[in-house]
Amino acid sequence: MTDRWALASAEGGGVELAPLGPDGLPAGPVLREADPAAAVRARPEVTRWVWRSTAEVYPALLATGVRVERCYDIEAAENLLLGHEGRYGEPRSAAAALARLRGGPVPPDPPQRSAVPGAQSPLFEPAGSRPLPLADLLAVYAEQQRRHEGAAHPERMRLLTAAESAGTLVAAEMNLAGLPWSADVHRAVLRDLLGERYAGGGEPRRLAALADEVSAAFGRRVRPDLPADVVRAFAQAGIKVRSTRRWEIESVDHSAVKPLIEYKKLYRIWVAHGWSWLQDWVRDGRFRPEFQAGGTVTGRWVTNGGGGLQIPKVIRRAVVADPGWRLVVADADQMEPRVLAAISRDPGLMEVAGRESDLYQSVSDRAFSGDRAQAKLAVLGAVYGQTSGDGLKNLAALRRRFPKAVAYVDDAARAGEEGRLVRTWLGRTCPPAVSAGEDTAEEAGIPAADEDGDDRTWVPGYASTDARARGRFARNFVVQGSAADWALLLLAALRRACADLAAELVFFQHDEVIVHCPQEEAETVVAAIREAAELAGRLTFGETPVRFPFTTAVVECYADAK
């Protein structure tokens, strides 16, 4: 009896399935069954399913109450392998992989389906697509096993593929569960912030009043929602500004600045999380953004619609646990420098990261005369490429005390500048360069805006063809990407720990996870998060002294966690 089976859609409906041997080849006859969920449910002994795409297969199973322990996602694996081979951007579908294997014309990937609030995923195959026969799927699978063997570190690459596949399962289950959301609380927050909602969809009372204040300050009618209009108004007042970004205008001495900044903040909430958003995205007490594992080149997750990873702090008041339940909100403490310690194997930084105390304070005691703020700037400057001015001085101090850590990111930056491939610890690969406009920093996994929607000045432009910009991104990639790989294994371990509980994972973002659970399970979940973090650290980076502590809060409302 084998614990690994392959599953594929069949022409005309139903599925083809077969047990697999250790070599990945069929270990028994290919079967055909009409009901995919029944086929999986009838084989509880199977611990890993090989299929084309979790996003297309698993939601239909979940809808019938069927869950699987593990999977191997052919298309997720293809994406990772293409990147590792320096072929980032080539079509990643199973059909494309099969065409490459057989030397035929490679079809482009289908356009990404736009998320429709409340819509169900299609049953296995997207509309208009043809199923890939099981024999063809297994040919691609066998070739992928060979390509894993050719990786720089085959064992690490296999672990990365397993982790990415596990992430696709978690994403699908989170999409089903949804984030608990109180529409009544949300409406009350909007009322408090924005005032009365006018009929016809016009600006609510508070925004209208702020717009009047801005106009009065300029002495003429100004549309504060139109940056070009505001820039012209400042110019007419004798003040030159290039944009209406907060960091640029907040130091301007003009009476329009204060109401303008407040307007921008509230306008973003009204547009991004206002009454229309609430009506579109919250159903039956749940917000269900479509989480997508590995949606960026760094491995960070994205959501397909709904702004699920950009919930403003004030709107988090609407994220409320069910009666008798709690939200366990867990934030990884100082994740980037801890990951840098693990991947660089710097003895001094590993010693500091081996404690669960404040890492930045420990670094400051060693290199910055106890100045924690200076130490934090230095560490983050090393990761994000702030290597001029004070950043250069801070980096020099950091290099003296933690030479291997700084050399590690310096080497990555140099490789990026020279157009070479740069990899995370497990093997996720940053492409050497892209044409301008192909990817934005945000799409690459780097947050590009603050909570008010203003661009952050430190973000490198990933799409830039400038060598130094690519170097800065590569420097960041080896840390952020390795952190994303670790987080996948954390989620996989936490998912297994929660399998026998009522608890459910409902939210994940980079270094933060939320579990919704009965009150009596909360402390068990807190312990499970801590254990999952340590297990993920050992699996990802091997045996090191580095610890990955979490700050956890057990709350009824998300806003109370921070």
Residue pairs with C-beta under 8 A, 6 or more apart in sequence:
1 19
1 45
2 19
2 20
2 21
2 27
2 28
3 45
3 46
3 47
3 48
4 19
4 20
4 46
4 47
4 48
4 49
4 50
5 17
5 18
5 19
5 20
5 43
5 46
5 48
5 49
5 50
6 17
6 18
6 20
6 26
6 49
6 50
6 51
6 134
6 137
6 138
6 141
7 15
7 16
7 17
7 36
7 39
7 40
7 49
7 50
7 51
7 57
7 134
8 15
8 16
8 17
8 51
8 52
8 131
8 132
8 133
8 134
8 137
9 15
9 16
9 52
9 124
9 125
9 131
9 132
10 16
10 32
10 131
10 133
10 134
11 130
11 131
11 133
13 34
14 32
14 33
14 34
14 35
14 36
15 32
15 33
15 36
15 39
15 124
16 30
16 31
16 32
16 133
16 134
17 30
17 31
17 32
17 33
17 39
17 134
18 26
18 27
18 28
18 29
18 30
18 31
18 134
18 138
19 26
19 27
19 28
20 26
20 27
20 50
20 138
21 27
23 142
24 138
24 141
24 142
24 145
25 138
25 142
26 138
30 134
30 135
31 39
33 39
36 57
36 60
36 61
36 123
36 124
37 60
37 61
37 64
37 66
40 46
40 49
40 61
40 66
40 68
41 64
41 66
46 68
46 69
47 69
47 70
48 69
48 70
48 71
48 72
49 68
49 70
49 71
49 72
50 71
50 72
50 74
50 137
50 138
50 141
51 57
51 71
51 72
51 73
51 74
51 137
52 73
52 74
52 75
52 94
52 132
52 137
53 73
53 74
53 75
53 76
53 94
53 168
54 71
54 73
54 76
54 165
54 168
54 169
54 171
54 172
55 121
55 168
55 171
55 172
55 292
56 121
56 122
56 124
56 125
56 126
57 124
58 68
58 71
58 168
58 169
58 172
59 120
59 121
59 172
59 175
59 176
60 121
60 123
60 124
61 67
61 68
62 172
62 173
62 176
63 120
63 176
67 173
68 169
70 162
70 165
70 166
70 169
71 165
71 166
71 168
71 169
72 141
72 161
72 162
72 165
73 164
73 165
73 168
74 94
74 97
74 137
74 140
74 141
74 144
75 92
75 93
75 94
76 161
76 164
76 165
76 168
76 293
76 294
77 144
77 161
77 164
77 165
78 92
78 93
78 94
78 96
78 97
78 140
78 144
79 92
79 294
80 157
80 160
80 161
80 164
80 294
80 427
80 428
80 429
81 144
81 147
81 148
81 151
81 157
81 161
82 88
82 89
82 90
82 92
83 297
83 428
83 429
83 430
83 431
84 151
84 152
84 157
84 423
84 427
84 428
84 429
85 147
86 421
86 429
86 431
86 432
88 297
88 429
88 431
89 431
89 434
89 438
90 96
90 106
91 106
91 107
91 108
91 109
92 109
93 107
93 109
93 110
94 132
94 136
94 137
94 140
95 107
95 132
96 106
96 107
96 108
96 109
97 140
97 143
97 144
98 132
98 136
98 139
98 140
99 105
99 106
99 107
100 106
101 139
101 140
101 143
110 126
110 129
112 304
113 126
113 304
114 304
114 305
115 289
115 290
115 303
115 304
115 305
115 306
116 305
117 280
117 281
117 283
117 288
117 305
117 306
118 283
118 288
124 131
125 131
148 154
148 157
148 158
148 161
151 157
151 427
152 423
152 427
153 426
153 427
156 425
156 426
156 427
157 426
157 427
159 426
159 489
159 539
159 540
160 424
160 426
160 427
160 428
160 485
163 426
163 485
163 488
163 489
163 492
164 293
164 294
164 299
164 488
166 488
166 489
166 491
166 492
166 495
167 293
167 294
167 301
167 488
167 491
167 492
168 293
168 294
169 495
170 293
170 491
170 492
170 495
170 505
170 508
171 291
171 292
171 293
171 301
173 495
173 504
173 505
174 291
174 505
174 506
174 507
174 508
175 288
175 289
175 290
175 291
176 288
177 286
177 504
177 505
177 506
177 516
178 283
178 286
178 287
178 288
178 506
179 286
179 287
179 288
179 289
179 308
179 319
179 506
179 507
179 514
179 516
180 285
180 286
180 319
180 320
180 321
180 322
180 325
180 327
180 506
180 516
181 282
181 285
181 286
181 287
181 318
181 319
181 320
182 285
182 318
182 319
182 320
183 278
183 282
183 285
183 318
185 317
185 318
185 320
186 273
186 278
186 282
186 315
186 317
186 318
187 275
187 278
189 314
189 315
189 317
189 318
190 197
190 204
190 269
190 270
190 274
190 275
190 278
191 197
193 206
193 266
193 269
193 314
194 204
194 205
194 206
194 207
194 266
194 269
194 270
194 274
195 204
195 205
195 206
195 207
195 209
196 204
196 205
197 204
197 275
198 204
198 205
198 208
201 276
202 208
203 211
203 270
204 270
206 266
207 263
207 266
207 267
207 270
210 224
210 259
210 260
210 262
210 263
210 266
211 222
211 223
211 224
211 225
211 263
213 256
213 259
214 222
214 224
214 230
214 256
214 259
214 260
214 263
215 221
215 222
217 254
217 255
217 256
217 259
218 233
218 236
218 237
218 256
220 233
220 236
222 229
222 230
222 233
222 256
223 229
223 230
224 230
224 259
224 260
224 263
224 264
224 267
225 263
225 267
227 243
227 244
230 244
230 260
231 241
231 242
231 243
231 244
233 256
234 240
234 241
234 249
234 252
234 254
234 256
235 241
237 254
239 252
239 254
241 248
241 249
241 252
242 248
244 260
244 264
245 454
245 455
246 261
246 264
246 450
246 452
246 454
247 454
247 457
249 257
249 260
249 261
250 257
250 261
261 452
264 452
264 453
264 454
265 452
268 312
268 452
268 453
269 312
269 314
269 315
272 307
272 310
272 312
273 307
273 311
273 312
273 315
277 306
277 307
280 306
281 287
281 288
281 289
281 305
281 306
285 322
287 306
287 308
287 319
288 306
289 303
289 304
289 305
289 306
289 307
289 308
289 309
290 303
290 304
290 305
290 306
290 308
291 301
291 302
291 303
291 308
291 508
292 301
292 302
292 303
292 304
293 301
293 488
294 301
295 301
295 302
296 302
296 443
296 444
296 445
297 430
297 431
297 439
297 443
297 444
297 445
297 462
297 477
298 428
298 430
298 444
298 445
298 446
298 477
298 480
298 481
298 484
299 424
299 428
299 445
299 481
299 484
299 485
299 488
300 445
300 480
300 484
300 510
301 309
301 508
301 509
301 510
302 309
302 443
303 309
308 507
309 509
310 451
311 319
312 451
313 451
313 559
313 562
314 559
316 557
316 558
316 559
317 557
317 558
317 559
319 327
319 557
319 558
319 559
320 556
320 557
320 558
321 327
321 516
321 555
321 556
321 557
322 516
324 518
324 519
325 516
325 517
325 518
325 519
326 516
326 517
326 518
326 519
326 522
326 554
326 555
326 556
327 506
327 514
327 515
327 516
327 554
327 555
327 556
327 557
327 558
327 561
328 503
328 514
328 515
328 516
328 517
328 522
328 525
328 526
328 529
328 552
328 553
328 554
329 512
329 513
329 514
329 552
329 553
329 555
329 558
329 561
329 562
330 512
330 513
330 514
330 515
330 526
330 529
330 550
330 551
330 552
330 553
331 511
331 512
331 550
331 551
331 552
331 562
332 487
332 511
332 512
332 533
332 548
332 549
332 550
333 356
333 359
333 548
333 549
333 550
333 551
334 358
334 359
334 360
335 483
335 511
335 548
336 379
336 380
336 383
336 479
336 480
336 483
337 349
337 353
337 359
337 360
337 363
337 379
337 383
338 353
338 359
338 546
338 547
338 548
339 479
339 482
339 483
339 486
340 346
340 349
340 379
340 382
340 383
340 405
340 408
340 409
340 479
341 349
341 350
341 352
341 353
341 405
341 544
341 546
342 350
342 353
342 425
342 482
342 537
342 540
342 541
342 544
342 546
343 408
343 424
343 425
343 478
343 479
343 482
343 541
344 404
344 405
344 407
344 408
344 409
345 404
345 544
346 402
346 403
346 404
346 405
346 408
347 404
348 366
348 401
348 402
348 405
349 363
349 402
349 404
349 405
350 544
350 545
350 546
351 545
352 359
352 362
352 363
352 366
353 359
353 545
353 546
353 547
354 545
354 546
354 547
355 362
355 547
356 547
356 549
358 372
360 372
360 375
360 376
360 379
361 370
361 372
361 375
363 375
363 378
363 379
363 398
363 401
363 402
364 370
364 371
364 372
364 374
364 375
364 376
366 401
367 375
367 378
367 397
367 398
367 400
367 401
367 402
368 374
368 375
368 378
368 394
368 397
374 394
377 386
377 390
377 391
377 394
378 391
378 394
378 395
378 397
378 398
379 398
380 386
381 387
381 391
381 394
381 395
382 395
382 398
382 405
382 406
382 409
382 475
383 409
383 475
383 476
383 479
383 480
384 458
384 460
384 472
384 475
384 476
385 413
385 460
385 471
385 472
385 475
385 476
386 395
386 458
387 395
395 406
398 405
398 406
399 406
399 407
408 478
409 475
409 478
409 479
410 475
412 422
412 474
412 475
412 477
412 478
413 471
413 472
413 474
413 475
414 471
415 421
415 422
415 474
416 422
416 430
416 432
416 467
416 470
416 471
416 472
416 473
416 474
416 475
416 477
417 467
417 468
417 470
417 471
417 474
418 467
419 432
419 433
419 467
419 470
420 432
421 429
421 430
421 431
421 432
422 429
422 430
422 432
422 474
422 477
422 478
423 429
423 430
423 478
424 477
424 478
424 481
424 482
424 484
424 485
425 478
425 482
425 485
425 540
425 541
426 482
426 485
426 540
428 481
428 484
428 485
430 473
430 474
430 477
430 478
430 481
432 470
433 465
433 470
434 462
434 463
434 465
435 463
435 465
436 463
436 464
436 465
437 463
438 463
439 462
439 463
440 448
440 461
440 462
440 463
441 448
441 459
441 460
441 461
441 462
441 463
441 473
442 448
442 449
443 462
444 462
444 473
445 480
445 481
445 484
446 459
446 460
446 462
446 473
446 476
446 480
447 456
447 459
448 455
448 456
448 459
449 455
449 456
450 456
460 469
460 472
460 473
460 476
461 469
462 469
462 470
462 473
464 470
482 540
483 510
483 511
484 510
485 540
486 536
486 537
486 540
486 541
486 548
487 508
487 510
487 511
487 536
489 535
489 536
489 539
489 540
490 513
490 532
490 533
490 536
490 548
491 505
491 508
491 513
491 532
492 536
493 531
493 532
493 535
493 536
494 505
494 513
494 515
494 528
494 529
494 532
495 505
497 528
497 531
497 532
498 504
498 505
498 515
498 517
498 525
498 528
501 517
501 521
501 524
501 525
502 517
502 518
502 521
503 515
503 516
503 517
503 518
503 521
503 524
503 525
504 515
504 516
504 517
505 513
505 514
505 515
506 514
506 515
506 516
507 513
507 514
508 514
513 529
514 558
515 525
515 529
517 525
522 554
523 554
526 552
526 554
529 550
529 552
530 549
530 550
530 552
533 548
533 549
533 550
534 547
534 548
536 548
537 544
537 546
537 547
537 548
553 560
553 561
553 562
555 561
